Amino acid sequence: MAEEFFAVCPRGLEELLADELRKLELANVRPGAGGAGFAGALPDAYRANLHSRIASRILWRMTSGRYRNETELYDLARAVAWEREFLPHQTLRVEVTAHRSPLRSLQFATLRIKDAIVDRAREHGGERPSIDRAQPDVQVFAHLEEQSVHLYIDLSGESLFKRGWRAEKGEAPIKENLAAALLRFAGWTPEQALLDPFCGSGTLVIEAACMASGRAPGLQRNFGFEKLRGFQRAAWNALREKARAAVRDDIALHVSGRDISTRVIEIAKSNAQRAGLGELLRRNAIGFEAGDARAGEATAASGLIVTNPPYGERSNPKSASVDAMMGDFAARLKRSFPQWQVWMLSSDRTLPRQMRLRESRKIVVFNGALECRLFRFDMVAGSMRS
């Protein structure tokens, strides 16, 4: 019988994630609020952890049932054979999320689920697991709906956007899975020149280069499933070796990032090296340079700009200077980037008006809790009025 899994992702990316899971040839993919479900064996979930660029984490469903109060939550959680999946001496964390739950306190619901798991472990193993909120061996997730609850074991450990290469962040970075989503929305392919003129610590550029060179996003990190009792090490080693063999450093590529801060550019270069992109840097297939976005020239006759510029929040006293900068940047786009397609992520819905450009498309995307728009602008020759 197939196991049931749920891949979590940021809001707005559910369909993108479902499409990715289907391309990974996972079975019974079903997009839903906050992610997508799929079915299969445990090595299929290992594969999703290794290869998904969009997911935040992969959860393994242990049970589902109806509940009316905390006592029924306790009974449902205690009926699960947790001892099959982890040992009593391993550390534990329980997290609860809810949508329209009638319970008054999620904190108390969390406590009752934790008590059920701990009581069962003590009954079957004679030892009580200790709780570790920072770096637990095992994470249990519960999602409460109006009348039903789903209990999961987290197979990812750290969130999947943590690819294992980032040591330092630039100012206000976007997460790696959101960067991958922006590139997918933009329809970028390795044959197209790509520029991020506000590259910060290099997330978009590095993610694009890893995608193009076939680097699985999970190649440089560990996962929560490696600490479970039923971990299938031989299957995991085979998946990882196959992924390593698929890396192609000889690919033709023209991807670059600019930032006005020389310090941040050095961070981006270091991040790229840690991501394993040293050969692509050496061949100038990817590159980073210090430069003002308002003065930069195009890197090719045509291509894509995908970028996450500074946001000009209305309540922020810096918003006026950001507005002016975006107006100057738009003038540069009109002058120097004809035949380019520009995709810009911003929480400011007035961005097109600031830039005096009309968007050809906009997509609602969440950057953490912040609701943003991904605007598309199609630059054409002669769009700068004399």
C-alpha positions in Angstrom: 0.0 0.0 0.0 1.4 3.4 -1.0 2.3 5.9 1.7 0.8 9.4 1.6 2.9 12.5 1.6 2.4 16.3 1.6 4.9 18.8 0.1 4.5 22.2 1.7 5.3 25.4 -0.2 4.7 29.2 0.0 1.3 30.4 -0.8 0.7 31.0 -4.5 3.2 28.3 -5.6 0.9 25.3 -5.2 0.3 24.7 -8.9 4.0 25.3 -9.7 4.9 22.7 -7.1 2.4 20.2 -8.3 3.8 20.5 -11.9 7.3 20.0 -10.6 6.2 16.8 -8.6 4.5 15.4 -11.7 7.8 16.0 -13.7 9.5 14.0 -11.0 7.1 11.2 -11.9 5.5 11.0 -8.5 2.1 9.4 -8.2 -1.3 10.9 -7.5 -0.2 14.5 -7.2 -2.9 16.7 -5.8 -2.4 20.5 -5.4 -4.1 22.0 -2.3 -3.9 25.0 0.0 -0.2 25.5 1.0 1.2 22.6 -1.0 0.5 19.4 -2.9 -0.1 15.8 -1.9 1.4 12.8 -3.5 1.6 9.0 -3.0 4.4 6.4 -3.2 7.1 4.6 -1.3 9.6 6.2 1.1 12.3 6.5 -1.6 9.9 8.5 -3.7 9.7 11.0 -0.8 13.5 11.0 -0.6 13.5 11.9 -4.3 11.1 14.8 -3.7 13.4 16.1 -0.9 16.5 15.8 -3.2 15.0 17.3 -6.3 12.2 19.7 -5.4 13.2 23.4 -5.9 9.8 24.7 -4.9 8.8 22.8 -1.8 9.6 24.0 1.7 9.4 20.5 3.3 8.1 17.0 2.7 5.7 15.5 5.3 4.8 11.8 5.7 1.3 11.3 6.9 1.0 9.0 9.9 -2.8 9.2 10.4 -5.9 11.3 9.9 -9.1 11.4 11.9 -11.9 13.5 13.3 -11.7 15.3 16.6 -13.9 17.5 18.8 -11.6 18.3 21.7 -8.0 17.9 23.0 -8.8 14.5 24.5 -9.7 13.1 21.1 -6.5 14.6 19.7 -4.5 12.8 22.5 -6.2 9.5 21.7 -5.6 9.8 18.0 -1.9 10.6 18.4 -1.4 7.9 21.0 -2.8 5.3 18.7 0.0 5.9 16.1 2.9 3.4 16.3 5.6 6.1 16.6 8.1 3.5 18.0 8.3 2.0 14.5 9.8 5.3 13.1 12.0 6.7 15.9 13.6 5.6 19.2 12.7 7.0 22.6 16.2 8.5 23.2 15.8 10.7 20.1 14.8 14.3 20.6 11.4 15.5 19.5 9.5 18.7 18.5 5.8 19.0 17.9 4.3 21.8 15.8 0.6 22.5 15.2 -1.0 24.6 12.5 -4.7 25.2 12.2 -7.4 26.4 9.8 -10.8 27.1 11.3 -10.1 24.8 14.3 -12.7 25.2 17.1 -10.1 24.7 19.8 -9.3 27.8 21.9 -5.6 27.1 22.4 -3.2 25.7 19.8 -0.6 25.7 22.6 -2.7 23.3 24.6 -3.4 21.2 21.5 0.3 21.0 20.9 0.9 19.9 24.5 -1.7 17.1 24.3 -0.3 15.7 21.1 3.2 15.8 22.5 2.0 14.1 25.7 0.4 11.3 23.6 3.7 10.6 21.7 5.8 10.7 24.8 3.4 8.5 26.8 3.4 5.9 24.0 7.1 6.0 23.8 7.5 5.4 27.5 5.0 2.6 27.4 6.7 0.8 24.5 10.3 1.7 25.1 10.5 2.5 28.8 12.1 5.8 28.1 10.6 9.3 27.7 11.8 11.3 24.6 13.2 14.8 25.5 11.9 17.9 23.7 14.3 20.0 21.6 12.8 23.0 20.0 16.0 24.1 18.2 17.5 21.0 16.5 15.3 17.9 17.2 16.1 14.5 15.7 12.4 14.1 14.8 9.7 16.7 14.0 6.0 15.8 14.2 3.5 18.2 12.5 -0.2 18.3 13.1 -2.7 20.3 11.0 -6.1 20.9 12.5 -9.0 21.6 10.3 -12.6 22.4 11.4 -13.4 18.7 12.2 -10.4 16.7 11.2 -6.7 16.4 12.0 -3.7 15.1 10.0 -0.5 14.0 11.8 2.8 13.9 9.9 6.5 13.1 10.4 8.7 15.7 8.8 11.1 14.1 6.3 13.1 17.2 5.5 14.6 18.4 8.8 15.7 22.0 8.0 13.5 23.7 5.4 14.3 22.7 1.9 15.0 26.3 0.8 18.3 25.8 2.7 20.4 24.3 0.0 23.5 24.0 2.1 25.7 26.6 0.4 24.6 29.9 2.0 27.0 31.3 4.7 26.1 35.0 4.5 23.1 36.8 3.4 22.9 40.2 1.7 20.2 42.7 2.6 16.6 41.3 2.6 17.3 38.1 0.6 14.6 36.0 -1.0 14.6 32.3 -0.2 16.0 29.9 -2.7 12.6 28.2 -3.4 11.0 31.5 -4.1 13.9 32.4 -6.5 13.3 29.1 -8.3 9.6 29.9 -8.6 10.3 33.3 -10.1 12.5 31.7 -12.7 9.8 29.2 -13.5 7.1 31.8 -13.7 9.3 33.8 -16.1 9.9 30.8 -18.3 13.6 31.2 -18.3 15.7 28.6 -20.1 19.5 28.2 -20.1 19.6 29.4 -23.7 18.5 32.9 -22.7 20.7 35.5 -21.2 19.7 36.2 -17.6 20.5 39.3 -15.5 19.6 40.2 -11.9 20.6 43.9 -11.5 19.7 43.9 -7.8 21.4 40.5 -7.1 22.3 41.0 -3.4 23.9 37.8 -2.1 23.3 36.1 -5.5 20.3 33.9 -4.8 18.5 34.2 -8.2 21.8 33.8 -10.2 23.0 30.8 -8.2 19.6 29.1 -8.3 19.5 29.6 -12.1 23.0 28.2 -12.6 22.2 25.2 -10.4 19.0 24.6 -12.4 20.8 24.9 -15.7 23.7 22.7 -14.7 21.4 20.0 -13.4 22.4 20.3 -9.7 19.8 18.8 -7.5 19.0 21.3 -4.8 19.5 18.8 -2.0 22.9 17.5 -3.0 24.8 19.4 -0.4 22.7 18.9 2.7 21.3 16.3 5.1 17.6 15.4 5.7 15.4 14.5 8.6 14.5 11.1 7.1 18.2 10.0 7.6 17.5 9.8 11.4 14.4 7.6 11.2 14.5 3.9 12.0 13.2 2.8 8.6 15.8 4.9 6.7 16.6 3.0 3.4 20.2 3.9 3.1 21.0 1.9 -0.1 18.0 3.5 -1.9 19.1 7.0 -0.8 22.7 6.5 -1.8 21.6 5.3 -5.2 19.4 8.4 -5.7 22.2 10.8 -4.6 24.8 9.1 -6.9 22.4 9.4 -9.8 21.9 13.1 -9.1 25.6 13.7 -8.8 26.2 12.0 -12.2 23.6 14.4 -13.8 25.6 17.6 -13.1 26.9 19.3 -16.2 29.5 22.0 -15.7 30.2 22.3 -19.5 26.8 23.9 -20.2 26.8 27.1 -22.3 25.3 29.8 -20.0 25.1 33.6 -19.8 23.9 34.5 -16.3 25.0 37.5 -14.4 24.3 39.5 -11.3 25.0 43.2 -10.3 24.7 45.0 -7.1 25.8 48.5 -6.0 27.6 47.1 -3.0 31.0 45.6 -3.6 30.9 43.8 -0.2 27.6 42.1 -1.2 29.1 41.1 -4.6 32.0 39.3 -2.8 29.4 37.5 -0.6 27.6 36.4 -3.8 30.8 35.1 -5.3 31.6 33.1 -2.2 28.1 31.7 -2.1 28.5 30.6 -5.7 31.7 28.8 -4.9 30.1 27.0 -2.0 27.3 26.0 -4.3 29.8 24.1 -6.5 29.7 26.6 -9.3 33.5 27.3 -9.4 33.9 26.0 -12.9 31.0 28.1 -14.3 32.5 31.2 -12.6 35.9 30.4 -14.1 34.4 30.1 -17.6 32.4 33.3 -17.1 29.2 31.3 -17.7 28.0 33.1 -14.6 29.4 36.3 -13.1 28.9 39.0 -10.5 30.0 42.6 -10.8 29.5 45.8 -8.7 27.4 48.3 -10.5 24.5 50.7 -10.3 21.3 49.2 -11.8 20.5 52.7 -13.1 23.6 52.8 -15.2 24.1 49.2 -16.3 24.2 48.1 -20.0 22.5 45.0 -21.4 24.6 41.8 -21.4 23.1 40.5 -24.6 20.9 41.7 -27.5 17.9 40.1 -25.8 17.2 38.1 -22.6 15.4 38.1 -19.3 15.8 40.3 -16.2 14.4 38.6 -13.1 15.0 40.6 -10.0 13.8 41.4 -6.5 14.5 45.2 -6.1 14.2 47.2 -2.9 10.6 47.6 -1.8 9.3 51.1 -1.2 6.8 50.6 1.6 4.5 53.6 1.9 5.1 53.8 5.7 8.9 53.8 5.2 10.6 57.2 5.1 13.0 55.7 2.5 10.1 55.1 0.1 10.5 58.4 -1.8 14.1 57.6 -2.6 13.2 54.1 -3.7 10.4 55.5 -5.9 13.0 57.8 -7.6 15.5 55.0 -8.0 12.9 52.8 -9.7 12.0 55.7 -12.0 15.7 56.0 -13.0 15.9 52.3 -13.4 12.9 52.3 -15.8 14.6 54.9 -17.9 17.7 52.7 -18.1 15.5 49.8 -19.2 13.9 51.8 -21.9 17.2 53.1 -23.2 19.5 50.0 -22.9 17.3 46.9 -22.8 15.1 46.8 -25.9 14.0 43.2 -26.7 14.3 42.2 -23.1 11.6 40.8 -20.9 11.7 42.2 -17.3 10.2 40.4 -14.3 10.2 42.3 -11.0 9.0 41.1 -7.6 7.6 43.9 -5.4 5.2 44.3 -2.5 4.4 47.8 -3.8 1.4 47.6 -6.2 2.2 51.1 -7.5 5.5 49.9 -9.0 4.3 50.1 -12.7 3.2 53.7 -12.1 6.5 54.6 -10.5 8.3 53.2 -13.5 5.8 54.7 -16.0 5.6 51.2 -17.6 2.5 49.1 -18.2 2.8 45.5 -17.0 1.8 42.7 -19.4 1.3 40.3 -16.6 1.2 40.2 -12.8 1.2 37.2 -10.4 0.4 37.2 -6.7 3.4 35.7 -4.8 4.1 35.6 -1.1 7.6 36.5 0.1 7.3 35.0 3.6 4.2 36.7 5.0 4.5 39.6 2.7 2.0 39.7 -0.2 3.9 40.7 -3.4 3.3 41.0 -7.1 5.6 39.6 -9.8 5.3 42.1 -12.6 6.2 41.4 -16.2 7.3 44.3 -18.5 8.0 43.7 -22.2 10.6 46.2 -23.4 10.6 47.2 -27.0 12.9 49.2 -29.2 12.0 52.9 -29.3 10.0 52.9 -26.0 12.1 55.8 -24.7 10.4 59.0 -25.8 12.6 61.8 -27.1 
